[in-house]
Amino acid sequence: MTSTESSTSARKVVVLLRATGDAPILKQTKFKMPGTDKFIKVIDYIRRSIQRDTLFVFVNSAFSPGPDETVIDLYNNFGIDGKLVVNYACSMAWG
């Protein structure tokens, strides 16, 4: 890994959470997290915050990434206006 790659992956990513459908709106919808963290940390945070086991999570209202994806990879490919937009729902919102 080059120094450029390591500095990019160590970068903090702004995550913006948006409730979809009947999902409750969180008190904190925007936060920073290390780019090296896996997406499962975002999923676990939402699950704990809304206190529900069933959760559907999408990036940019388009697709559901795997829990082992790194946040920086998702941000680099799908980030908008300096943020990674994550939509969450308690029931299936998109096919």
N, CA, C and O atoms as CSV, one atom per row, in Angstrom:
chain,resi,resn,atom,element,x,y,z
A,1,MET,N,N,0.843,-1.167,0.000
A,1,MET,CA,C,0.000,0.000,0.000
A,1,MET,C,C,0.894,1.237,0.000
A,1,MET,O,O,1.828,1.325,0.797
A,2,THR,N,N,0.616,2.188,-0.883
A,2,THR,CA,C,1.410,3.406,-0.948
A,2,THR,C,C,0.946,4.376,0.124
A,2,THR,O,O,-0.102,4.178,0.738
A,3,SER,N,N,1.728,5.425,0.349
A,3,SER,CA,C,1.347,6.402,1.361
A,3,SER,C,C,0.086,7.153,0.956
A,3,SER,O,O,-0.686,7.565,1.822
A,4,THR,N,N,-0.140,7.340,-0.346
A,4,THR,CA,C,-1.359,8.001,-0.813
A,4,THR,C,C,-2.573,7.146,-0.496
A,4,THR,O,O,-3.594,7.663,-0.042
A,5,GLU,N,N,-2.472,5.837,-0.730
A,5,GLU,CA,C,-3.585,4.944,-0.436
A,5,GLU,C,C,-3.883,4.898,1.055
A,5,GLU,O,O,-5.047,4.891,1.453
A,6,SER,N,N,-2.850,4.866,1.878
A,6,SER,CA,C,-3.071,4.786,3.316
A,6,SER,C,C,-3.666,6.080,3.855
A,6,SER,O,O,-4.508,6.030,4.752
A,7,SER,N,N,-3.256,7.240,3.337
A,7,SER,CA,C,-3.831,8.495,3.807
A,7,SER,C,C,-5.270,8.648,3.342
A,7,SER,O,O,-6.084,9.241,4.050
A,8,THR,N,N,-5.601,8.123,2.162
A,8,THR,CA,C,-6.974,8.181,1.673
A,8,THR,C,C,-7.877,7.297,2.515
A,8,THR,O,O,-8.976,7.715,2.881
A,9,SER,N,N,-7.439,6.083,2.831
A,9,SER,CA,C,-8.280,5.165,3.592
A,9,SER,C,C,-8.390,5.568,5.060
A,9,SER,O,O,-9.369,5.216,5.718
A,10,ALA,N,N,-7.404,6.300,5.588
A,10,ALA,CA,C,-7.445,6.739,6.980
A,10,ALA,C,C,-8.318,7.979,7.145
A,10,ALA,O,O,-8.592,8.396,8.270
A,11,ARG,N,N,-8.741,8.550,6.072
A,11,ARG,CA,C,-9.546,9.762,6.072
A,11,ARG,C,C,-10.916,9.518,6.712
A,11,ARG,O,O,-11.465,8.420,6.631
A,12,LYS,N,N,-11.447,10.541,7.339
A,12,LYS,CA,C,-12.788,10.461,7.921
A,12,LYS,C,C,-13.820,10.706,6.823
A,12,LYS,O,O,-13.600,11.509,5.916
A,13,VAL,N,N,-14.940,10.006,6.918
A,13,VAL,CA,C,-16.020,10.130,5.943
A,13,VAL,C,C,-17.257,10.651,6.666
A,13,VAL,O,O,-17.600,10.168,7.745
A,14,VAL,N,N,-17.930,11.642,6.067
A,14,VAL,CA,C,-19.178,12.157,6.618
A,14,VAL,C,C,-20.306,11.261,6.125
A,14,VAL,O,O,-20.492,11.086,4.921
A,15,VAL,N,N,-21.059,10.694,7.068
A,15,VAL,CA,C,-22.185,9.820,6.744
A,15,VAL,C,C,-23.464,10.570,7.088
A,15,VAL,O,O,-23.607,11.082,8.198
A,16,LEU,N,N,-24.394,10.636,6.139
A,16,LEU,CA,C,-25.684,11.288,6.337
A,16,LEU,C,C,-26.763,10.220,6.299
A,16,LEU,O,O,-26.918,9.526,5.294
A,17,LEU,N,N,-27.514,10.085,7.394
A,17,LEU,CA,C,-28.562,9.071,7.494
A,17,LEU,C,C,-29.919,9.692,7.195
A,17,LEU,O,O,-30.266,10.738,7.743
A,18,ARG,N,N,-30.680,9.045,6.325
A,18,ARG,CA,C,-32.013,9.529,5.959
A,18,ARG,C,C,-33.037,8.426,6.180
A,18,ARG,O,O,-32.919,7.331,5.631
A,19,ALA,N,N,-34.043,8.731,6.993
A,19,ALA,CA,C,-35.126,7.776,7.238
A,19,ALA,C,C,-35.993,7.675,5.990
A,19,ALA,O,O,-36.238,8.668,5.304
A,20,THR,N,N,-36.452,6.459,5.707
A,20,THR,CA,C,-37.296,6.205,4.548
A,20,THR,C,C,-38.514,5.414,5.013
A,20,THR,O,O,-38.407,4.540,5.873
A,21,GLY,N,N,-39.665,5.728,4.439
A,21,GLY,CA,C,-40.884,5.000,4.797
A,21,GLY,C,C,-41.277,5.256,6.238
A,21,GLY,O,O,-41.328,6.404,6.679
A,22,ASP,N,N,-41.557,4.182,6.978
A,22,ASP,CA,C,-42.029,4.307,8.358
A,22,ASP,C,C,-40.904,4.287,9.392
A,22,ASP,O,O,-41.171,4.188,10.590
A,23,ALA,N,N,-39.672,4.378,8.954
A,23,ALA,CA,C,-38.532,4.352,9.883
A,23,ALA,C,C,-38.496,5.634,10.713
A,23,ALA,O,O,-38.743,6.720,10.189
A,24,PRO,N,N,-38.190,5.511,12.002
A,24,PRO,CA,C,-38.090,6.707,12.843
A,24,PRO,C,C,-36.871,7.552,12.462
A,24,PRO,O,O,-35.835,7.029,12.050
A,25,ILE,N,N,-37.022,8.856,12.609
A,25,ILE,CA,C,-35.923,9.773,12.313
A,25,ILE,C,C,-34.998,9.815,13.526
A,25,ILE,O,O,-35.453,9.967,14.659
A,26,LEU,N,N,-33.718,9.680,13.283
A,26,LEU,CA,C,-32.732,9.684,14.358
A,26,LEU,C,C,-32.439,11.104,14.825
A,26,LEU,O,O,-32.574,12.057,14.058
A,27,LYS,N,N,-32.039,11.242,16.086
A,27,LYS,CA,C,-31.648,12.554,16.603
A,27,LYS,C,C,-30.370,13.028,15.931
A,27,LYS,O,O,-30.249,14.199,15.570
A,28,GLN,N,N,-29.419,12.119,15.763
A,28,GLN,CA,C,-28.159,12.453,15.090
A,28,GLN,C,C,-28.159,11.775,13.731
A,28,GLN,O,O,-28.036,10.555,13.631
A,29,THR,N,N,-28.300,12.582,12.683
A,29,THR,CA,C,-28.383,12.028,11.331
A,29,THR,C,C,-27.097,12.207,10.539
A,29,THR,O,O,-26.981,11.710,9.419
A,30,LYS,N,N,-26.130,12.912,11.115
A,30,LYS,CA,C,-24.883,13.178,10.399
A,30,LYS,C,C,-23.714,12.980,11.355
A,30,LYS,O,O,-23.710,13.522,12.460
A,31,PHE,N,N,-22.724,12.203,10.928
A,31,PHE,CA,C,-21.546,11.978,11.761
A,31,PHE,C,C,-20.362,11.611,10.885
A,31,PHE,O,O,-20.519,11.274,9.712
A,32,LYS,N,N,-19.167,11.683,11.475
A,32,LYS,CA,C,-17.935,11.294,10.777
A,32,LYS,C,C,-17.460,9.967,11.333
A,32,LYS,O,O,-17.607,9.683,12.522
A,33,MET,N,N,-16.885,9.157,10.449
A,33,MET,CA,C,-16.300,7.893,10.883
A,33,MET,C,C,-15.074,7.600,10.043
A,33,MET,O,O,-14.966,8.087,8.917
A,34,PRO,N,N,-14.148,6.812,10.569
A,34,PRO,CA,C,-12.944,6.472,9.797
A,34,PRO,C,C,-13.303,5.721,8.519
A,34,PRO,O,O,-14.175,4.853,8.525
A,35,GLY,N,N,-12.633,6.057,7.437
A,35,GLY,CA,C,-12.883,5.405,6.157
A,35,GLY,C,C,-12.541,3.933,6.153
A,35,GLY,O,O,-13.055,3.173,5.333
A,36,THR,N,N,-11.670,3.522,7.074
A,36,THR,CA,C,-11.277,2.114,7.134
A,36,THR,C,C,-12.340,1.236,7.783
A,36,THR,O,O,-12.273,0.011,7.684
A,37,ASP,N,N,-13.325,1.849,8.449
A,37,ASP,CA,C,-14.386,1.068,9.089
A,37,ASP,C,C,-15.244,0.366,8.048
A,37,ASP,O,O,-15.409,0.848,6.927
A,38,LYS,N,N,-15.779,-0.764,8.433
A,38,LYS,CA,C,-16.679,-1.523,7.566
A,38,LYS,C,C,-18.087,-0.945,7.666
A,38,LYS,O,O,-18.440,-0.318,8.665
A,39,PHE,N,N,-18.891,-1.162,6.619
A,39,PHE,CA,C,-20.257,-0.642,6.571
A,39,PHE,C,C,-21.130,-1.249,7.670
A,39,PHE,O,O,-22.139,-0.651,8.044
A,40,ILE,N,N,-20.773,-2.403,8.190
A,40,ILE,CA,C,-21.543,-3.037,9.269
A,40,ILE,C,C,-21.629,-2.123,10.489
A,40,ILE,O,O,-22.597,-2.204,11.246
A,41,LYS,N,N,-20.639,-1.256,10.695
A,41,LYS,CA,C,-20.684,-0.321,11.828
A,41,LYS,C,C,-21.821,0.684,11.662
A,41,LYS,O,O,-22.460,1.065,12.642
A,42,VAL,N,N,-22.075,1.112,10.429
A,42,VAL,CA,C,-23.198,2.014,10.155
A,42,VAL,C,C,-24.509,1.275,10.428
A,42,VAL,O,O,-25.410,1.812,11.072
A,43,ILE,N,N,-24.605,0.048,9.935
A,43,ILE,CA,C,-25.814,-0.760,10.131
A,43,ILE,C,C,-26.077,-0.977,11.624
A,43,ILE,O,O,-27.205,-0.808,12.087
A,44,ASP,N,N,-25.046,-1.348,12.368
A,44,ASP,CA,C,-25.200,-1.582,13.812
A,44,ASP,C,C,-25.611,-0.311,14.548
A,44,ASP,O,O,-26.434,-0.366,15.463
A,45,TYR,N,N,-25.049,0.828,14.160
A,45,TYR,CA,C,-25.409,2.102,14.791
A,45,TYR,C,C,-26.894,2.399,14.589
A,45,TYR,O,O,-27.589,2.772,15.533
A,46,ILE,N,N,-27.376,2.233,13.360
A,46,ILE,CA,C,-28.792,2.500,13.079
A,46,ILE,C,C,-29.669,1.521,13.858
A,46,ILE,O,O,-30.657,1.921,14.473
A,47,ARG,N,N,-29.307,0.242,13.832
A,47,ARG,CA,C,-30.078,-0.792,14.539
A,47,ARG,C,C,-30.204,-0.481,16.034
A,47,ARG,O,O,-31.289,-0.590,16.604
A,48,ARG,N,N,-29.101,-0.097,16.660
A,48,ARG,CA,C,-29.129,0.262,18.085
A,48,ARG,C,C,-29.970,1.511,18.325
A,48,ARG,O,O,-30.699,1.595,19.313
A,49,SER,N,N,-29.866,2.476,17.421
A,49,SER,CA,C,-30.562,3.748,17.604
A,49,SER,C,C,-32.075,3.614,17.476
A,49,SER,O,O,-32.819,4.247,18.225
A,50,ILE,N,N,-32.535,2.797,16.534
A,50,ILE,CA,C,-33.988,2.654,16.349
A,50,ILE,C,C,-34.549,1.455,17.112
A,50,ILE,O,O,-35.763,1.256,17.157
A,51,GLN,N,N,-33.668,0.662,17.708
A,51,GLN,CA,C,-34.034,-0.497,18.523
A,51,GLN,C,C,-34.935,-1.479,17.776
A,51,GLN,O,O,-35.968,-1.916,18.283
A,52,ARG,N,N,-34.515,-1.808,16.564
A,52,ARG,CA,C,-35.219,-2.809,15.754
A,52,ARG,C,C,-34.195,-3.720,15.103
A,52,ARG,O,O,-33.109,-3.288,14.718
A,53,ASP,N,N,-34.561,-4.986,14.988
A,53,ASP,CA,C,-33.654,-5.950,14.359
A,53,ASP,C,C,-33.765,-5.931,12.842
A,53,ASP,O,O,-32.769,-6.092,12.137
A,54,THR,N,N,-34.996,-5.730,12.336
A,54,THR,CA,C,-35.201,-5.715,10.890
A,54,THR,C,C,-34.847,-4.336,10.358
A,54,THR,O,O,-35.412,-3.328,10.781
A,55,LEU,N,N,-33.911,-4.305,9.431
A,55,LEU,CA,C,-33.443,-3.030,8.897
A,55,LEU,C,C,-33.010,-3.216,7.451
A,55,LEU,O,O,-32.305,-4.169,7.118
A,56,PHE,N,N,-33.435,-2.305,6.605
A,56,PHE,CA,C,-33.023,-2.289,5.203
A,56,PHE,C,C,-32.229,-1.011,4.991
A,56,PHE,O,O,-32.703,0.081,5.305
A,57,VAL,N,N,-31.021,-1.146,4.458
A,57,VAL,CA,C,-30.113,-0.009,4.312
A,57,VAL,C,C,-29.688,0.112,2.858
A,57,VAL,O,O,-29.333,-0.880,2.222
A,58,PHE,N,N,-29.726,1.335,2.333
A,58,PHE,CA,C,-29.385,1.598,0.940
A,58,PHE,C,C,-28.443,2.792,0.857
A,58,PHE,O,O,-28.513,3.698,1.687
A,59,VAL,N,N,-27.580,2.798,-0.122
A,59,VAL,CA,C,-26.728,3.951,-0.396
A,59,VAL,C,C,-27.354,4.705,-1.558
A,59,VAL,O,O,-27.617,4.124,-2.611
A,60,ASN,N,N,-27.593,5.999,-1.368
A,60,ASN,CA,C,-28.188,6.873,-2.391
A,60,ASN,C,C,-29.513,6.338,-2.928
A,60,ASN,O,O,-29.813,6.514,-4.109
A,61,SER,N,N,-30.296,5.699,-2.091
A,61,SER,CA,C,-31.603,5.148,-2.488
A,61,SER,C,C,-31.495,4.182,-3.651
A,61,SER,O,O,-32.478,3.966,-4.360
A,62,ALA,N,N,-30.335,3.601,-3.864
A,62,ALA,CA,C,-30.127,2.805,-5.067
A,62,ALA,C,C,-29.807,1.339,-4.809
A,62,ALA,O,O,-30.386,0.466,-5.455
A,63,PHE,N,N,-28.910,1.052,-3.891
A,63,PHE,CA,C,-28.499,-0.338,-3.689
A,63,PHE,C,C,-28.100,-0.562,-2.239
A,63,PHE,O,O,-27.805,0.379,-1.503
A,64,SER,N,N,-28.098,-1.810,-1.854
A,64,SER,CA,C,-27.728,-2.189,-0.497
A,64,SER,C,C,-26.326,-2.799,-0.516
A,64,SER,O,O,-26.146,-3.912,-1.011
A,65,PRO,N,N,-25.336,-2.088,0.013
A,65,PRO,CA,C,-23.965,-2.617,-0.010
A,65,PRO,C,C,-23.779,-3.755,0.983
A,65,PRO,O,O,-24.555,-3.907,1.926
A,66,GLY,N,N,-22.756,-4.537,0.763
A,66,GLY,CA,C,-22.420,-5.614,1.685
A,66,GLY,C,C,-21.877,-5.053,2.981
A,66,GLY,O,O,-21.245,-3.997,2.980
A,67,PRO,N,N,-22.112,-5.740,4.086
A,67,PRO,CA,C,-21.636,-5.243,5.381
A,67,PRO,C,C,-20.117,-5.189,5.501
A,67,PRO,O,O,-19.593,-4.493,6.371
A,68,ASP,N,N,-19.402,-5.915,4.640
A,68,ASP,CA,C,-17.941,-5.917,4.720
A,68,ASP,C,C,-17.278,-4.878,3.818
A,68,ASP,O,O,-16.050,-4.810,3.755
A,69,GLU,N,N,-18.076,-4.068,3.120
A,69,GLU,CA,C,-17.527,-2.979,2.294
A,69,GLU,C,C,-16.915,-1.922,3.211
A,69,GLU,O,O,-17.443,-1.662,4.293
A,70,THR,N,N,-15.818,-1.318,2.792
A,70,THR,CA,C,-15.256,-0.227,3.593
A,70,THR,C,C,-15.994,1.062,3.265
A,70,THR,O,O,-16.431,1.280,2.135
A,71,VAL,N,N,-16.123,1.903,4.267
A,71,VAL,CA,C,-16.852,3.161,4.117
A,71,VAL,C,C,-16.170,4.057,3.087
A,71,VAL,O,O,-16.854,4.730,2.316
A,72,ILE,N,N,-14.844,4.080,3.055
A,72,ILE,CA,C,-14.128,4.939,2.104
A,72,ILE,C,C,-14.367,4.494,0.668
A,72,ILE,O,O,-14.469,5.337,-0.223
A,73,ASP,N,N,-14.459,3.188,0.422
A,73,ASP,CA,C,-14.743,2.707,-0.932
A,73,ASP,C,C,-16.136,3.136,-1.377
A,73,ASP,O,O,-16.321,3.571,-2.514
A,74,LEU,N,N,-17.110,3.016,-0.491
A,74,LEU,CA,C,-18.471,3.449,-0.820
A,74,LEU,C,C,-18.500,4.953,-1.077
A,74,LEU,O,O,-19.139,5.419,-2.021
A,75,TYR,N,N,-17.803,5.706,-0.228
A,75,TYR,CA,C,-17.756,7.161,-0.399
A,75,TYR,C,C,-17.081,7.543,-1.720
A,75,TYR,O,O,-17.595,8.386,-2.455
A,76,ASN,N,N,-15.947,6.936,-2.021
A,76,ASN,CA,C,-15.222,7.271,-3.254
A,76,ASN,C,C,-16.043,6.977,-4.500
A,76,ASN,O,O,-15.926,7.689,-5.497
A,77,ASN,N,N,-16.869,5.943,-4.460
A,77,ASN,CA,C,-17.654,5.568,-5.632
A,77,ASN,C,C,-19.050,6.173,-5.666
A,77,ASN,O,O,-19.597,6.393,-6.747
A,78,PHE,N,N,-19.640,6.448,-4.501
A,78,PHE,CA,C,-21.037,6.867,-4.471
A,78,PHE,C,C,-21.302,8.102,-3.621
A,78,PHE,O,O,-22.459,8.477,-3.433
A,79,GLY,N,N,-20.257,8.742,-3.102
A,79,GLY,CA,C,-20.438,9.934,-2.285
A,79,GLY,C,C,-20.978,11.098,-3.103
A,79,GLY,O,O,-20.658,11.250,-4.282
A,80,ILE,N,N,-21.802,11.919,-2.455
A,80,ILE,CA,C,-22.404,13.087,-3.106
A,80,ILE,C,C,-22.180,14.301,-2.207
A,80,ILE,O,O,-22.455,14.248,-1.009
A,81,ASP,N,N,-21.684,15.385,-2.781
A,81,ASP,CA,C,-21.469,16.643,-2.055
A,81,ASP,C,C,-20.678,16.441,-0.760
A,81,ASP,O,O,-20.995,17.048,0.263
A,82,GLY,N,N,-19.660,15.597,-0.804
A,82,GLY,CA,C,-18.804,15.397,0.349
A,82,GLY,C,C,-19.382,14.497,1.430
A,82,GLY,O,O,-18.841,14.430,2.533
A,83,LYS,N,N,-20.494,13.793,1.122
A,83,LYS,CA,C,-21.135,12.927,2.109
A,83,LYS,C,C,-21.474,11.579,1.495
A,83,LYS,O,O,-21.657,11.462,0.283
A,84,LEU,N,N,-21.555,10.569,2.341
A,84,LEU,CA,C,-22.081,9.271,1.944
A,84,LEU,C,C,-23.514,9.227,2.467
A,84,LEU,O,O,-23.733,9.164,3.677
A,85,VAL,N,N,-24.488,9.260,1.561
A,85,VAL,CA,C,-25.898,9.280,1.942
A,85,VAL,C,C,-26.388,7.843,2.116
A,85,VAL,O,O,-26.327,7.032,1.191
A,86,VAL,N,N,-26.873,7.548,3.319
A,86,VAL,CA,C,-27.366,6.210,3.645
A,86,VAL,C,C,-28.841,6.318,4.017
A,86,VAL,O,O,-29.196,6.970,4.999
A,87,ASN,N,N,-29.696,5.672,3.226
A,87,ASN,CA,C,-31.126,5.614,3.516
A,87,ASN,C,C,-31.394,4.337,4.298
A,87,ASN,O,O,-30.805,3.294,4.018
A,88,TYR,N,N,-32.284,4.424,5.275
A,88,TYR,CA,C,-32.635,3.229,6.050
A,88,TYR,C,C,-34.151,3.146,6.201
A,88,TYR,O,O,-34.842,4.163,6.258
A,89,ALA,N,N,-34.650,1.914,6.265
A,89,ALA,CA,C,-36.084,1.672,6.385
A,89,ALA,C,C,-36.314,0.426,7.234
A,89,ALA,O,O,-35.442,-0.435,7.346
A,90,CYS,N,N,-37.498,0.345,7.826
A,90,CYS,CA,C,-37.856,-0.823,8.636
A,90,CYS,C,C,-38.566,-1.882,7.803
A,90,CYS,O,O,-38.691,-3.031,8.229
A,91,SER,N,N,-39.030,-1.499,6.618
A,91,SER,CA,C,-39.627,-2.451,5.684
A,91,SER,C,C,-39.007,-2.190,4.316
A,91,SER,O,O,-38.434,-1.125,4.085
A,92,MET,N,N,-39.120,-3.148,3.419
A,92,MET,CA,C,-38.483,-3.029,2.104
A,92,MET,C,C,-38.983,-1.769,1.390
A,92,MET,O,O,-40.182,-1.618,1.155
A,93,ALA,N,N,-38.071,-0.881,1.051
A,93,ALA,CA,C,-38.444,0.389,0.432
A,93,ALA,C,C,-38.225,0.366,-1.076
A,93,ALA,O,O,-39.032,0.913,-1.827
A,94,TRP,N,N,-37.153,-0.254,-1.520
A,94,TRP,CA,C,-36.851,-0.361,-2.943
A,94,TRP,C,C,-36.586,-1.818,-3.264
A,94,TRP,O,O,-36.144,-2.583,-2.407
A,95,GLY,N,N,-36.861,-2.201,-4.512
A,95,GLY,CA,C,-36.695,-3.591,-4.924
A,95,GLY,C,C,-35.288,-3.929,-5.136
A,95,GLY,O,O,-34.973,-5.066,-5.487
